[in-house]
């Protein structure tokens, strides 16, 4: 071989090597691998700040709202409800503080915030000043301390520290999400987006953005994937040595659940999916995940938009929520800190008993002539009744209230009898 040809071969080899290196550097990961890497690393977050938000809507046809004022009230309340939460956390030692904000607009406009503080074995909740919920004024603005170990002992139960283990809960959530998303076909459900396509909130930098979707067209395949692949994996997670302590579910119950899934008849599953299609249309179901340069998930958003068809009525259901993380693994500032002048839970209960007459109401069928017990009370849609002014109610409004109870399947006479018995105690 001539020297000239040798040089030419070396040059070609060098150029090929450079081309391969450049191609490798610019190669995008697959959507599923990008999510899995991000979720795995996110389990190792040691500290950070977070912001969450959620809105929900239920839109009914005009004729349904006109015929059912209570439903119209609930629909309006949900449509204008805005729920947010923000806070900071660190893992070692565990400390989390969060402020939950609720903003209801419209005819029943209401806004309040509830700060929380959580450590490994205690939780503190600040008592808000909530309209329509009278609370002892000397308690409003104070923190109530709940010692979970003491409460467990008082209930005769063994304290389970994993119930308040934020890191373990975070790890389970990420592992369960990995099992769920990892079970789906990449081509049909995943898409790598460009940053401008994703419309990320301001301040969120992302190396990769992945969108997971379930559509009306692939609903059947999605349900089969959940039943046959994802659900068994999640059951195995719950039963695993790592997470078994988090759930009050026996191994026998989990084994039964898994066997039931495995023995699901394909024909019956198909029938169930066909029935679901008759009552549900998916306009959008998506989960957007952003992974930053350090391969942490720093933003996730869910969007659900479905049409529900019922025998009695049709309506649209919408849900949007998102969470973003900042200051990941950096020093964070706890503005609330661990409260030092908190009210004990026992004192809070005593004050509430004093305000409401100290009535401990436990009813069953033997104590009343009718069948309405506490189970009946639990079935009442209290939100739909919040429009009534109970302190200044006219006779006509009282009749409207009793009719509203009756429309929910509650016997008004039994309800009044129960309330009179409670007031007499």
C-alpha positions in Angstrom: 0.0 0.0 0.0 1.4 3.4 -0.9 2.0 6.1 1.7 -0.6 8.3 0.0 -3.2 5.6 0.3 -2.3 5.1 4.0 -2.8 8.8 4.7 -6.1 8.8 2.9 -7.3 5.8 4.9 -6.3 7.4 8.2 -8.1 10.6 7.2 -11.3 8.7 6.3 -11.1 6.7 9.5 -10.6 9.8 11.6 -13.5 11.6 9.9 -15.7 8.5 10.5 -14.8 8.4 14.2 -15.6 12.1 14.6 -18.9 11.6 12.8 -19.9 8.8 15.1 -18.9 10.8 18.2 -20.9 13.8 17.0 -23.9 11.6 16.2 -23.7 9.9 19.6 -23.5 13.3 21.4 -26.6 14.6 19.6 -28.6 11.4 19.9 -31.9 11.8 21.7 -32.9 9.0 24.2 -36.1 7.1 23.6 -39.2 8.7 25.3 -39.6 5.8 27.8 -35.9 5.7 28.7 -35.9 9.5 29.3 -38.8 9.1 31.7 -37.4 6.1 33.5 -34.0 7.8 34.0 -35.7 10.9 35.4 -38.0 9.0 37.7 -35.1 6.9 39.0 -33.0 9.9 39.8 -35.9 11.8 41.3 -36.2 9.1 44.0 -32.8 10.4 45.2 -33.9 14.0 45.7 -32.5 15.0 49.1 -34.1 18.5 49.3 -36.0 21.0 47.2 -39.0 23.3 46.8 -42.2 22.4 45.1 -45.4 24.0 43.7 -48.6 22.2 42.9 -51.9 23.2 41.4 -55.2 21.6 40.5 -58.4 22.6 38.8 -61.5 20.6 38.2 -64.7 21.1 36.2 -68.0 19.3 35.6 -70.1 20.7 32.8 -73.8 19.6 32.6 -76.3 20.4 29.8 -78.4 23.5 30.5 -81.6 21.6 30.9 -80.1 19.4 33.6 -78.9 22.4 35.6 -82.3 24.2 35.3 -84.0 21.1 36.6 -81.5 20.5 39.4 -80.4 23.7 41.2 -78.2 21.7 43.7 -76.3 20.2 40.8 -75.9 23.6 39.3 -74.4 24.8 42.5 -71.9 22.0 42.7 -71.0 22.5 39.0 -70.4 26.2 39.5 -68.3 25.6 42.6 -66.0 23.0 40.9 -65.7 25.1 37.8 -64.4 28.0 39.9 -62.3 26.0 42.4 -58.6 26.6 42.4 -56.4 24.5 44.6 -52.7 25.2 45.1 -49.9 24.0 47.4 -46.3 25.1 47.8 -43.5 24.2 50.2 -40.0 22.9 50.8 -38.6 19.6 52.0 -35.5 17.8 53.1 -34.9 14.1 53.7 -32.4 13.9 56.5 -33.7 14.6 59.0 -37.2 14.6 57.5 -38.9 17.9 57.5 -41.6 19.2 55.2 -43.6 22.3 55.3 -46.5 23.1 52.9 -49.2 25.7 52.5 -52.5 24.5 50.9 -54.5 27.3 49.3 -58.1 27.0 48.3 -59.9 29.6 46.3 -63.6 29.2 45.5 -65.0 31.9 43.2 -68.5 32.8 42.1 -71.6 33.1 44.3 -69.9 31.2 47.2 -66.6 33.1 47.0 -64.2 31.8 49.6 -60.4 31.8 50.0 -58.3 30.4 52.8 -54.9 28.8 53.3 -53.8 25.9 55.6 -50.1 25.6 56.5 -48.8 22.1 57.4 -45.5 20.9 59.0 -44.5 17.3 58.9 -41.6 15.4 60.6 -40.9 11.7 60.9 -43.5 11.2 63.7 -45.5 14.4 64.1 -47.7 16.7 62.1 -48.9 20.3 62.7 -51.8 21.9 61.0 -52.6 25.6 61.3 -56.3 26.3 62.0 -57.7 28.6 59.3 -60.5 31.1 59.5 -63.0 29.4 57.2 -66.3 31.1 56.3 -69.4 29.0 57.1 -67.3 26.9 59.6 -67.4 28.5 63.0 -64.2 27.8 65.0 -63.1 28.9 68.5 -61.5 32.3 67.8 -58.8 31.6 70.4 -57.7 28.7 68.2 -57.8 30.4 64.8 -54.2 31.0 63.6 -52.7 28.4 66.0 -51.1 25.1 65.1 -52.6 21.8 66.3 -50.0 19.2 67.0 -50.7 15.5 66.2 -48.3 13.0 67.6 -48.9 10.0 65.4 -47.2 7.6 67.8 -49.4 8.7 70.7 -52.5 8.5 68.6 -51.6 5.0 67.5 -51.1 3.9 71.1 -54.4 5.5 72.2 -56.1 3.6 69.5 -54.5 0.3 70.6 -52.5 0.1 67.4 -48.8 -0.2 66.6 -47.3 3.0 65.3 -46.2 2.6 61.7 -43.5 5.2 61.0 -43.6 4.6 57.3 -47.0 6.3 57.1 -45.2 9.6 57.5 -42.0 8.6 55.6 -42.0 11.2 52.8 -39.0 9.6 51.1 -40.5 6.2 51.1 -43.8 7.5 49.8 -42.0 9.5 47.1 -40.0 6.3 46.1 -43.2 4.3 45.9 -45.0 6.9 43.7 -42.0 7.0 41.3 -41.7 3.2 41.2 -45.4 2.8 40.6 -45.4 5.4 37.9 -42.4 3.6 36.2 -44.3 0.3 36.3 -47.4 2.0 34.9 -45.8 4.0 32.1 -43.2 1.3 31.3 -45.9 -1.2 30.5 -47.3 0.8 27.6 -46.2 0.5 24.0 -43.7 3.3 23.2 -44.8 4.0 19.7 -48.6 4.3 20.5 -48.4 6.3 23.8 -45.1 8.3 24.0 -43.7 11.3 22.2 -40.6 13.4 22.7 -41.5 17.0 22.4 -39.5 20.1 21.6 -39.5 22.7 24.3 -41.7 25.2 22.4 -44.2 22.4 21.7 -44.4 21.5 25.4 -45.3 25.1 26.6 -43.5 24.6 29.9 -44.1 27.2 32.7 -41.6 30.0 33.0 -38.4 29.1 34.8 -38.5 25.3 33.9 -35.5 24.3 32.0 -35.6 20.9 30.4 -33.2 18.6 28.6 -36.1 16.2 27.5 -39.8 16.6 27.5 -42.0 13.5 27.1 -45.8 13.3 26.6 -47.7 10.2 27.5 -51.2 9.9 26.1 -54.2 7.6 26.1 -56.7 8.4 23.3 -60.2 7.2 22.5 -58.7 5.1 19.7 -56.3 3.2 21.8 -58.5 2.9 24.9 -59.0 -0.8 24.5 -55.3 -1.6 24.2 -54.6 0.8 27.2 -57.1 -1.0 29.5 -55.7 -4.4 28.6 -52.2 -3.1 29.3 -53.2 -1.9 32.8 -55.0 -5.1 33.7 -52.5 -7.6 32.2 -49.2 -5.8 32.8 -49.2 -2.7 34.9 -51.6 -3.7 37.8 -49.8 -7.0 38.6 -46.5 -5.1 38.7 -47.9 -2.5 41.1 -49.4 -5.3 43.3 -45.9 -6.8 43.4 -44.5 -3.5 44.5 -47.0 -3.1 47.3 -46.2 -6.7 48.5 -42.4 -6.2 48.2 -40.3 -6.1 51.3 -39.4 -2.5 50.6 -43.0 -1.2 50.6 -45.0 -3.8 52.6 -44.9 -1.7 55.7 -46.6 1.3 54.1 -49.9 -0.4 53.4 -52.4 -2.1 55.7 -53.0 -4.9 53.2 -52.3 -8.5 53.9 -50.3 -10.8 51.7 -53.3 -13.0 51.2 -55.4 -10.0 49.9 -52.7 -9.0 47.5 -52.3 -12.6 46.3 -56.0 -12.8 45.7 -56.1 -9.6 43.8 -53.2 -10.7 41.6 -54.9 -14.1 40.9 -58.1 -12.3 40.0 -56.2 -10.2 37.4 -54.4 -13.2 36.0 -57.6 -15.2 35.6 -59.5 -12.3 33.9 -61.3 -13.8 30.9 -60.3 -12.0 27.6 -63.9 -12.2 26.3 -65.3 -10.7 29.5 -62.7 -8.0 29.5 -63.6 -7.1 26.0 -67.2 -6.9 27.0 -66.4 -4.6 29.9 -64.3 -2.3 27.6 -67.2 -2.2 25.1 -69.5 -1.1 27.9 -67.0 1.5 29.0 -66.9 2.9 25.5 -70.7 3.4 25.6 -70.4 5.7 28.6 -67.0 7.3 28.2 -65.3 9.3 25.5 -61.7 10.4 26.0 -61.0 13.9 24.5 -57.6 14.0 26.1 -55.7 12.1 28.8 -52.0 13.1 28.9 -49.1 13.2 31.3 -46.3 15.7 30.4 -42.9 15.1 32.0 -39.9 17.4 31.9 -36.4 16.1 32.8 -33.7 18.7 33.5 -30.0 18.6 32.6 -29.2 16.7 35.9 -31.7 14.1 34.8 -34.3 15.0 37.6 -38.0 15.2 36.8 -38.6 18.9 37.5 -42.1 19.3 36.1 -45.1 17.1 35.5 -48.6 18.0 34.3 -51.8 15.9 33.9 -54.7 16.8 31.7 -58.0 14.8 31.7 -60.9 15.8 29.5 -63.7 13.2 29.0 -67.4 13.1 28.1 -69.5 10.9 30.4 -72.7 9.4 29.1 -75.1 8.2 31.7 -78.7 6.8 31.4 -80.0 9.9 33.2 -77.7 12.6 31.9 -74.5 13.4 30.0 -71.7 15.7 31.2 -68.1 16.7 30.6 -65.5 16.1 33.3 -62.2 17.9 33.3 -59.1 17.8 35.6 -55.8 19.6 35.3 -52.9 19.4 37.7 -49.2 20.1 37.7 -46.2 20.0 40.0 -42.8 21.6 39.6 -39.6 21.2 41.6 -36.9 23.8 42.0 -33.8 24.1 44.2 -33.2 20.4 43.8 -30.6 19.1 46.3 -29.9 22.7 47.4 -30.1 24.3 50.8 -33.8 25.2 51.5 -35.3 27.8 53.9 -38.1 26.6 56.3 -40.1 29.8 56.8 -42.5 28.2 59.4 -40.1 25.8 61.2 -41.3 23.4 63.8 -44.1 25.1 65.8 -43.2 25.5 69.5 -46.5 27.0 70.8 -48.9 24.5 69.2 -52.2 23.4 70.8 -52.4 19.7 71.6 -55.0 17.7 69.7 -56.9 16.9 72.9 -57.3 20.6 73.7 -58.5 21.3 70.2 -61.1 18.5 70.5 -62.3 19.9 73.9 -62.6 23.4 72.5 -64.6 22.1 69.6 -66.9 20.1 71.9 -67.5 23.1 74.0 -68.4 25.2 70.9 -70.8 22.6 69.6 -72.3 21.5 72.9 -70.1 18.5 73.4 -72.5 16.1 71.6 -70.9 12.8 70.6 -73.5 11.5 68.2 -73.3 7.8 67.4 -76.6 6.5 66.0 -77.6 3.1 64.7 -80.9 1.5 63.8 -81.7 0.5 67.4 -81.6 4.1 68.7 -84.0 5.5 66.1 -87.3 4.2 64.8 -86.1 4.5 61.2 -83.1 3.2 59.2 -81.1 6.4 58.9 -77.9 5.9 60.9 -74.4 7.5 60.4 -74.3 5.5 57.2 -77.2 7.6 55.9 -75.4 10.9 56.9 -72.3 9.8 55.0 -74.5 9.5 51.9 -75.6 13.2 52.1 -74.1 15.5 49.5 -73.3 18.3 52.0 -71.7 20.6 49.4 -75.0 20.7 47.5 -76.7 22.0 50.7 -74.3 24.8 51.5 -76.4 27.4 49.8 -79.0 27.3 52.6 -78.7 29.9 55.4 -79.7 27.7 58.3 -79.6 30.5 60.9 -82.1 32.7 59.1 -84.2 30.2 57.1 -87.8 31.0 56.2 -90.5 28.3 56.1 -90.3 28.2 52.4 -86.5 27.7 52.4 -87.0 25.0 55.1 -89.3 23.1 52.7 -86.7 23.5 49.9 -84.1 22.1 52.2 -86.2 19.0 53.1 -87.0 18.5 49.4 -83.2 18.6 48.6 -82.7 15.9 51.2 -85.4 13.8 49.7 -83.9 14.2 46.2 -80.8 12.5 47.7 -82.8 9.5 48.9 -82.8 10.8 52.6 -86.0 10.5 54.6 -86.5 14.1 55.9 -88.5 13.0 59.0 -85.7 10.7 60.1 -83.1 13.4 59.5 -85.0 15.9 61.6 -85.5 13.3 64.4 -81.8 12.6 64.4 -80.9 16.3 64.6 -83.4 16.9 67.4 -81.9 14.0 69.3 -78.4 15.4 68.8 -79.5 18.9 70.0 -81.1 17.4 73.1 -77.8 15.8 74.3 
